[in-house]
Amino acid sequence: MMAKGQRGDQKGAIFHSDHASVYTSRAFQGTCTQLGIKQSMGSIGTSADNALAESFNAALKREVLQDSKTFANQLMCRRDVFCWCARYNTVRRHSWCKYLAPVVFEERGSASLRTAS
């Protein structure tokens, strides 16, 4: 619903996930159907399904925690993770988009739901 609010029509988008109960629930499937989003799930037990999440979590830990093992408190954790995710999804450069920030990559018209799917 947030993606629709921020980016508009989601028809034709593909949502890839694992087989966690939240993604296989009738409520979630109904929301995807309502928005025109196709669900995609890999085979149960396939390690490749977790590769993206593992990479994301490794980058988060490396860049936010740096040399620490824990956050000082829950408030700092929430704040730091939120700020990092906002940066990661908007201005942090990524190899998949020719080392441009995702916002710049999209502004140049290099990405759309049709080309991404």
C-alpha positions in Angstrom: 0.0 0.0 0.0 2.9 2.3 0.7 4.4 1.6 -2.7 1.1 2.5 -4.3 0.9 5.7 -2.3 4.5 6.7 -3.2 4.8 5.4 -6.8 1.2 5.1 -8.0 -0.2 2.2 -10.0 1.4 -1.2 -9.1 -0.3 -3.3 -11.8 2.2 -5.6 -13.4 4.7 -5.4 -10.5 6.2 -8.6 -9.1 6.6 -9.2 -5.4 9.2 -11.9 -4.7 9.3 -13.4 -1.3 9.9 -16.6 0.6 7.1 -18.8 1.9 6.7 -17.1 5.3 3.2 -17.1 6.6 2.7 -13.4 6.2 3.2 -13.7 2.5 1.1 -16.8 2.1 -1.8 -15.4 4.2 -5.2 -14.7 2.5 -5.0 -11.0 3.6 -1.7 -10.4 1.9 -2.6 -12.3 -1.2 -5.8 -10.3 -1.4 -3.9 -7.0 -1.1 -1.6 -8.1 -3.9 -4.6 -9.1 -6.1 -6.3 -5.8 -5.4 -3.2 -3.8 -6.4 -2.5 -6.0 -9.5 0.7 -7.3 -8.0 1.9 -10.8 -9.0 3.4 -12.8 -6.2 6.5 -14.8 -6.9 7.9 -17.4 -4.4 11.0 -19.5 -4.8 11.2 -23.2 -4.0 11.0 -24.1 -0.3 14.5 -24.4 1.1 16.3 -22.7 -1.8 19.2 -20.8 -0.4 19.1 -18.3 -3.3 15.8 -16.9 -1.9 17.6 -15.5 1.1 20.7 -14.1 -0.7 19.2 -10.6 -1.2 18.0 -10.4 2.4 21.4 -11.7 3.7 23.2 -9.1 1.6 20.9 -6.3 2.7 21.3 -7.3 6.4 25.1 -7.6 6.1 25.3 -4.1 4.6 23.0 -2.7 7.3 25.1 -4.2 10.1 28.4 -3.1 8.5 27.3 0.4 7.8 25.1 1.2 10.8 26.7 -0.8 13.7 30.2 -0.5 12.3 32.4 -1.9 15.2 29.6 -2.2 17.7 27.7 -5.4 18.4 24.5 -3.8 19.7 22.6 -0.5 19.7 22.7 1.6 22.9 18.9 1.4 23.2 15.7 0.7 21.2 15.1 4.3 20.3 18.6 4.7 18.7 18.2 1.4 16.9 14.9 2.4 15.4 16.2 5.9 14.4 19.5 4.6 12.9 17.9 1.7 11.0 15.1 4.0 9.6 17.7 6.6 8.5 19.9 4.0 6.9 17.0 2.4 5.1 15.8 5.8 3.8 19.3 6.5 2.5 19.8 3.0 1.1 16.6 3.2 -1.0 17.1 6.8 -2.2 20.7 8.2 -2.3 23.1 5.3 -1.6 24.8 4.3 -4.8 24.3 0.7 -6.0 26.1 -1.5 -8.5 22.8 -2.6 -10.1 22.1 0.9 -11.3 25.5 1.8 -12.6 26.7 3.2 -9.3 24.0 5.9 -9.3 21.7 6.7 -6.5 18.3 4.9 -7.1 16.5 8.3 -7.2 18.9 9.6 -9.9 18.6 6.3 -11.8 14.8 6.6 -11.8 14.8 10.3 -12.7 16.9 9.5 -15.8 14.0 7.2 -16.9 16.2 4.1 -16.7 13.7 2.2 -14.5 10.0 1.5 -14.6 7.7 -1.2 -13.5 7.6 -2.6 -17.0 11.3 -2.8 -17.6 11.9 -4.0 -14.0 9.4 -6.8 -14.4 
